[in-house]
């Protein structure tokens, strides 16, 4: 008699858990005139672009695969980043689901002359790991949580996912009612 539960391939079961530290990524660049607005502030769209890249680095490091952006749950611009400052992005995996990965990104500005740093932006980005051969979603290794902070971020990522999926279902039902 066939098993009613969908069995995971053997390769899915053999995925070795990885610590969050294995995914941590950091990148930086100097803010030049071509990427600023008339007030000399880094364009918000450019910050979003950098967030996507930094987050993708962490997701790819964790999954050892290509990743595609599935959603941006949250992005908050707290402080502007000025021309001539460094923009520094730090990212890490917060939680892994079956094929998806939530990454948190913090963005900082650093004054090149004084060394003063300001937290400017926070974002949460979800990716889907893609198998290089089949171009289909692939299973991702589980996380090893070591610190209270990592456990808190893991729990909060679960809440964000639940909210995101509920909103997606609500939108689908509303669309179906209009059809």
ABEGO torsion letter per residue (X at the ends): XBBABBBBBAAAAABBBBBAAAABBBBBBBBBAAABBAAGBBBAAAAAAAAAAAAAAAAAAAAGBBBBBABBABBBBABBBBBGBBBBBBBBBABBBAABBBBBBBBBBBBAAAGBBBBABBBBBBBBBBBAAAGBBBBBBBBBBABAAAAAAAAAAAAAAAAAAAAAAAAAAAAAAAX
